[in-house]
Amino acid sequence: MNFNIIYTPGYNKRAAKFLKKHPQLYSQYGKTLKLLEVDPYHPSLRIHKLKGALSELHSVSINMSYRITLQMIIQDGNLVLIDVGGHDDIYR
């Protein structure tokens, strides 16, 4: 089962800014999104539920330094992307 990734306008703006700042991550970013669509629980994504103010969100790893936060609505097969960026930027 493939999941439906929903790209919000806010996310698209942050992703464009992120990729402009980090063009070397374009390939890894694309692979992360493809893998997320096929299997959000794949071990290399290191998905985990966040705590505190972000407790309704999950995070997946692009690499050890950069993350994508998302809202998971598994029953509908939707993954709503919220933010992308460095560890400290995402978890602020």
Buried (B, 14 or more C-beta within 10 A) or exposed (E): EEBEBEEEEEBEEBBEEBBEEBEEBEEBBEEBBEBBEEBBEEEEBEBEEBEEEBEEBBBBBBEEEBBBBBBBEEEEEBBBBBBBBBEEEBBE
